[in-house]
Amino acid sequence: MDGVYGRELEVARDAALAAGELIERLRREGVRYGRKAGRELVSEADLEAAALLERRLLGAFPGDGWLSEEHRDSRERLGVRRVWVVDPIDGTREYLQGVPEYAVSVALVVEGQPVLGVVHNPATGELFAEVCSGATERPPTEPTGQPFEALVGRGEHAWDDLPPLPEGAIVRPVGSVAYRLALLSRGEGNATLTGFGRAEWDVAAGAALCMAAGLRVTGVLGDRLVFNQPRPMVRGLLAAEPGLHERLTRFFSQFARR
């Protein structure tokens, strides 16, 4: 695979596929799980896939930094240009329930911005892999007032915890946020959004895919996303075609605290 970050993309694709095989095998065999201190679900598949991804990615690129949901964070990553931002299973609840809406999420971030993303849903066999470095945004085309489909979190939808949406919006719940962003990058739905903070490993790879497709990806009020932060969180998320993105940020700004 040629081009800028071509080798990195190939290694990331192969690592994500290998992690997907591992977590599917464990699910078939009967995976064990528990809860973290914050009561979030974690399974042995999360932990084993995290170790596999670290071996593959840092084995190929030993000078890079590392940020992953299932590893102890280290401030050493703040001192390097390139950092792998990884979630071995985004959507652990769906994974344990057998809902085919979870994904392996791998991004490479360089100087705070994603340059490539790989999202692999092993339940469906889908693999999304793109370099977004140098990608250009599409010209805005969305006509004001037209209905649109928003891909949102299953939990947010079930608990009616979504931010208000413009009249005529069609809501489609999908489990993993990485998978939602990957679907959006492929043209399924028109936007994906959340008003809640998200960990960087949840969104970095999907953001890269959307950027590669010419979509605009920001915080929910249009603020620029920066990755590899000391506290690796983003404050909400909005990804859409630039015209629709502008429409939605204007709409959401009326609810923002001044």
C-alpha positions as MATLAB code, in Angstrom:
seq = 'MDGVYGRELEVARDAALAAGELIERLRREGVRYGRKAGRELVSEADLEAAALLERRLLGAFPGDGWLSEEHRDSRERLGVRRVWVVDPIDGTREYLQGVPEYAVSVALVVEGQPVLGVVHNPATGELFAEVCSGATERPPTEPTGQPFEALVGRGEHAWDDLPPLPEGAIVRPVGSVAYRLALLSRGEGNATLTGFGRAEWDVAAGAALCMAAGLRVTGVLGDRLVFNQPRPMVRGLLAAEPGLHERLTRFFSQFARR';
ca = [
       0.000    0.000    0.000;
       1.684    3.193   -1.215;
       1.379    6.853   -0.286;
       1.636    8.872    2.907;
       0.839    6.679    5.918;
       0.270    3.725    3.601;
       2.331    1.318    5.698;
       0.674    2.528    8.892;
      -2.761    1.949    7.381;
      -1.850   -1.556    6.256;
      -0.512   -2.501    9.689;
      -3.575   -1.002   11.382;
      -5.949   -2.875    9.056;
      -4.241   -6.190    9.678;
      -4.155   -5.583   13.440;
      -7.865   -4.679   13.548;
      -8.780   -7.804   11.568;
      -6.707   -9.976   13.906;
      -8.352   -8.364   16.947;
     -11.756   -8.953   15.378;
     -11.033  -12.659   14.912;
      -9.947  -12.878   18.535;
     -13.003  -11.219   20.029;
     -15.403  -13.240   17.880;
     -13.726  -16.468   18.922;
     -13.982  -15.516   22.578;
     -17.646  -14.601   22.207;
     -18.403  -17.975   20.624;
     -16.571  -19.768   23.432;
     -18.336  -17.816   26.180;
     -16.570  -14.645   27.182;
     -16.141  -13.568   30.823;
     -16.817   -9.999   31.860;
     -16.929   -7.660   34.837;
     -17.111   -3.968   35.655;
     -14.466   -1.288   36.074;
     -14.327    1.018   39.085;
     -16.683    3.429   37.294;
     -19.141    0.563   36.725;
     -18.436    0.438   32.995;
     -18.540   -3.032   31.449;
     -15.283   -4.723   30.471;
     -14.708   -8.229   29.110;
     -11.706  -10.493   28.762;
     -12.046   -9.881   25.027;
     -11.440   -6.135   25.546;
      -8.251   -6.897   27.459;
      -6.876   -9.562   25.120;
      -7.655   -7.518   22.010;
      -5.985   -4.468   23.577;
      -2.806   -6.473   24.188;
      -2.842   -7.821   20.627;
      -3.277   -4.356   19.126;
      -0.471   -2.923   21.227;
       1.883   -5.730   20.156;
       1.051   -5.278   16.485;
       1.071   -1.477   16.308;
       3.930   -0.593   18.632;
       5.846   -3.612   17.385;
       5.770   -2.066   13.914;
       6.223    1.538   15.094;
       8.075    1.388   18.423;
       8.686    5.138   18.687;
       4.977    6.020   18.698;
       2.849    6.866   21.706;
      -0.109    4.870   22.956;
      -3.570    5.783   24.248;
      -6.086    2.988   24.774;
      -9.157    2.451   26.906;
      -7.781   -0.756   28.404;
      -4.247    0.399   29.237;
      -2.984    2.542   32.076;
      -2.452    6.013   30.648;
       1.015    7.529   30.631;
       1.936   11.194   30.177;
       4.804   10.028   27.966;
       2.390   10.115   25.031;
       2.144   13.908   25.390;
       5.800   14.257   24.420;
       5.630   12.453   21.050;
       4.282   13.575   17.668;
       2.536   10.311   16.767;
       0.113    8.485   19.020;
      -2.061    5.432   18.369;
      -5.539    5.983   19.846;
      -7.265    2.635   20.230;
     -10.470    1.101   21.541;
     -10.291   -2.706   21.250;
     -14.089   -3.008   21.480;
     -16.186    0.111   21.155;
     -19.628   -1.066   22.196;
     -18.813   -3.712   24.808;
     -22.456   -3.840   25.936;
     -23.610   -4.651   22.390;
     -20.797   -7.184   22.088;
     -21.911   -9.028   25.224;
     -25.569   -8.846   24.205;
     -24.870  -10.188   20.711;
     -26.082   -6.982   19.023;
     -23.892   -6.663   15.874;
     -23.076   -2.982   16.408;
     -19.619   -3.010   18.021;
     -16.221   -2.347   16.516;
     -12.463   -2.381   16.812;
     -11.355    1.257   16.538;
      -7.778    2.284   15.627;
      -6.546    5.786   14.792;
      -3.149    7.330   14.315;
      -2.979   10.902   15.613;
      -0.127   13.197   14.569;
       0.325   16.514   16.384;
      -3.214   16.410   17.721;
      -5.062   15.458   14.543;
      -6.073   12.038   13.165;
      -4.278   11.077    9.958;
      -5.868    7.650    9.474;
      -8.666    5.578   10.900;
      -9.626    1.907   10.880;
     -12.982    0.678   12.170;
     -13.767   -3.030   11.937;
     -17.084   -4.610   12.873;
     -16.221   -8.317   13.169;
     -19.864   -9.325   13.623;
     -20.753   -8.085   10.133;
     -17.321   -8.387    8.522;
     -17.260   -4.690    7.636;
     -13.882   -2.986    7.470;
     -13.503    0.769    7.050;
      -9.942    2.029    6.563;
      -8.856    5.420    5.226;
      -6.058    7.952    5.383;
      -7.498   11.412    6.033;
      -4.259   13.391    5.995;
      -4.624   15.988    3.238;
      -8.349   15.320    2.722;
     -10.493   18.307    1.725;
     -13.970   19.112    2.969;
     -16.903   18.897    0.588;
     -18.580   22.150   -0.463;
     -21.794   22.749    1.561;
     -24.823   21.411   -0.321;
     -27.494   20.639    2.299;
     -30.728   22.562    1.621;
     -32.078   24.229    4.754;
     -35.201   22.660    6.190;
     -34.886   19.245    4.534;
     -35.449   16.128    6.696;
     -32.309   14.239    7.630;
     -31.349   11.009    9.402;
     -29.214   11.231   12.550;
     -27.315    8.188   13.803;
     -27.353    8.296   17.603;
     -26.396    6.122   20.553;
     -28.706    3.330   21.631;
     -28.544    4.418   25.259;
     -29.195    8.072   24.474;
     -32.162    7.069   22.324;
     -33.577    4.603   24.861;
     -33.369    7.118   27.722;
     -34.534   10.109   25.639;
     -31.196   11.725   26.387;
     -30.529   13.328   23.008;
     -30.155   17.057   22.502;
     -33.177   18.686   20.831;
     -33.154   18.197   17.065;
     -34.720   20.277   14.291;
     -38.242   19.374   13.243;
     -38.344   16.502   10.759;
     -35.165   14.807   11.977;
     -35.262   11.007   11.712;
     -33.363    9.241   14.505;
     -31.651    5.873   14.021;
     -30.023    4.262   17.094;
     -26.730    2.407   16.546;
     -24.553    0.976   19.320;
     -20.882    1.874   18.880;
     -20.046    5.509   18.162;
     -17.032    4.387   16.112;
     -19.357    2.211   14.014;
     -21.873    5.062   13.667;
     -19.173    7.356   12.326;
     -17.943    4.649    9.959;
     -21.456    4.142    8.592;
     -21.836    7.889    8.139;
     -18.559    8.044    6.215;
     -20.010    5.453    3.830;
     -23.130    7.526    3.229;
     -25.519    5.855    5.657;
     -27.442    8.590    7.440;
     -26.716   12.301    7.268;
     -25.270   13.117   10.684;
     -24.104   11.576   13.917;
     -24.088   13.495   17.161;
     -23.956   13.354   20.922;
     -24.187   16.041   23.541;
     -22.116   14.024   25.997;
     -18.368   13.957   26.454;
     -16.647   11.056   24.750;
     -13.249    9.509   25.243;
     -10.807   10.132   22.418;
     -10.507    6.404   21.703;
     -14.260    6.275   21.039;
     -14.202    8.808   18.217;
     -10.700    9.311   16.754;
     -10.846    6.550   14.121;
     -14.427    7.320   13.089;
     -13.598   11.021   12.879;
     -10.720   10.176   10.526;
     -13.046    8.168    8.279;
     -15.559   11.018    8.117;
     -12.838   13.565    7.377;
     -11.541   11.339    4.588;
     -15.073   11.380    3.133;
     -15.133   15.195    3.152;
     -17.469   15.533    6.126;
     -17.047   18.087    8.910;
     -16.328   16.682   12.374;
     -16.338   18.952   15.432;
     -17.702   19.299   18.915;
     -21.464   19.670   19.082;
     -21.212   23.483   18.894;
     -18.678   23.496   16.079;
     -15.540   23.626   18.230;
     -12.408   22.071   16.752;
     -11.465   18.620   18.020;
      -7.912   18.128   19.250;
      -6.645   14.680   20.210;
      -3.915   13.401   22.526;
      -4.923   15.823   25.258;
      -3.818   15.442   28.906;
      -7.443   14.564   29.695;
      -8.363   12.522   26.601;
     -11.991   13.596   26.180;
     -13.982   15.496   23.560;
     -16.944   17.660   24.603;
     -19.745   16.297   22.496;
     -19.551   15.384   18.836;
     -21.156   16.423   15.555;
     -20.276   14.948   12.154;
     -22.170   15.802    8.982;
     -21.964   17.175    5.459;
     -20.752   20.780    5.867;
     -24.069   22.432    4.949;
     -26.055   20.294    7.372;
     -23.315   20.736    9.952;
     -23.706   24.530    9.725;
     -27.474   24.199   10.087;
     -27.150   22.010   13.167;
     -24.510   24.104   14.932;
     -26.743   27.172   14.484;
     -29.668   25.196   15.895;
     -27.712   23.862   18.887;
     -26.193   27.254   19.701;
     -29.596   28.531   20.865;
     -29.442   26.052   23.773;
     -25.838   26.779   24.751;
     -25.153   28.592   27.999;
     -23.790   32.074   27.460;
];
